[in-house]
Amino acid sequence: MDDALLDQYSRQILLDDVGYDGQELLLRTTVEVEGLEPFRGWAQRYLAAAGLQVSVAPEPGESFPNGVRVLVAGRLIREIPLPGNWGEALNRLGLDLAVFLLDLLGELEGV
Amino acid sequence: MVGAGAIGSPLAAGLVSALPEAEIIVVDGDLVERSNLPRQPWFSLKDLGRPKARVLAEALGSKRIYPRVERVDEAFAWPRVDLVMDGTDNWAARLTIQKFARHTGIPWLFSGAVRWEGQVAWMAPEGPCLACLFGSELTEGLRCFEAGVVGMVTLAVAGQALALAQKWLIDPKSAELHRLYLLEGRQGRIWSVGLPQGRCPHIYG
């Protein structure tokens, strides 16, 4: 990471669970997001913002119409069923994506 | 909406979608910085140095968002509103919000996040205040630029705040409004504690 990227991800790098090495791993990792819009788009937005490369399934809604799921190298990592209420859905999406990020870091660091 | 940052930006975006008749005034005097981007994903590199409130309004593309590039302090000219939502990161701003809300008899929503944790509480005009919940000292703890924060947790906090606003619109007397919600991003958990019953004993002059 150059100085600009260090500045950009500084609030994540400060976290013990992420750190410099963890952020480097995130920047080199591609995840795939599929599922229900508009929440698939929200997930894509937040995962990309965290530094991940994000791709989206070509027909996102049909694969998992009840929420969002995140895959790494074609392998399902986390399935996030979402309630119909907007606030509760964003709350659930945020918490589950946080767990996904932590799990992913643990897996990447273990490789 | 006071603050167009990590909590304010997803909250404003959620409000636009969830409440089709709401008009949303977004107040923030800050400019977009590079370190904001991982948890304020409506902003991009081309927005660096521009006012957050204005960039957010442009990104959301809604005619129901009114940006104000100002700080909320004692000199702030408050508009007439039904609810104030806190998307700030410091007690001074929250106390200013609380003072206005108490004087005008409207509710406000407290929210905050640091590291992997977040908090949200509905602050009824006659109910517990910040001093009731956190003590009268309100010592500033570690903030995001010191301790770090996870963008997904700020999204979860915004979702919880939006959920409470939606509950209030359906049932202003809902018992779910009288709780402090604690969010924990490592395990994806949320739990709540009941707020003190009765009137707030503190006086706001």
Interface residues (C-beta under 8 A of the other chain):
Chain A: A4 D7 Q8 Y9 S10 R11 Q12 I13 L14 L15 D17 V18 P38 W42 R45 Y46 A48 A49 A50 G51 N85 W86 G87 E88 A89 L90 N91 R92 L93 G94 L95 D96 L97 A98 V99 L101 L102
Chain B: P10 G14 S17 A18 R34 S35 L37 P38 R39 Q40 P41 W42 R115 W116 C144 F145 E146 A147 G148 V149 V150 G151 M152 V153 T154 L155 A156 V157 A158 G159 Q160 A161 L162 A163 L164 A165 Q166 L183 G185 R186 Q187 G188 R189 I190
